[in-house]
Amino acid sequence: MALANDRQELWAAAQSPITFKLSEILVDEQIKKLNYLLGLALLDDTTHQGFVVKRDSTLMTEHGLSWQVQHWLRSLEAETIEELAEQILRGIEAGA
């Protein structure tokens, strides 16, 4: 039941215009999780499809990404893993 509530909260958050500072959400722990997920997406096609192509909330939640980071990732316009990694890096640099 908790998972259903988490999904409902995540869906509601994704539908509303939310503003936050990248420096507040891209903390070291989240950056490490992003790096891990990008690496995994390079090695595993299922992860690549879920993370890079679909930006699947279940996958990102399973890997510990906060809903704020997930929301930010969905706002990025990237079609390849290279483009996504570049935009993530720009976000990290901008948030620093």
Long-range contacts (C-beta under 8 A, 24 or more apart in sequence): 6-61, 7-57, 9-67, 10-57, 10-61, 10-67, 10-70, 13-67, 13-71, 14-57, 14-67, 14-70, 14-71, 14-74, 18-68, 18-71, 20-68, 21-95, 22-72, 22-91, 22-92, 22-94, 22-95, 23-95, 23-96, 24-95, 25-66, 25-68, 25-69, 25-72, 25-95, 26-69, 26-91, 26-92, 26-95, 29-64, 30-65, 30-66, 30-69, 31-92, 33-63, 33-64, 33-65, 34-65, 34-69, 34-88, 36-63, 37-63, 37-65, 38-81, 38-84, 38-85, 38-88, 41-81, 42-81, 48-81, 52-78, 52-80, 52-81, 52-84
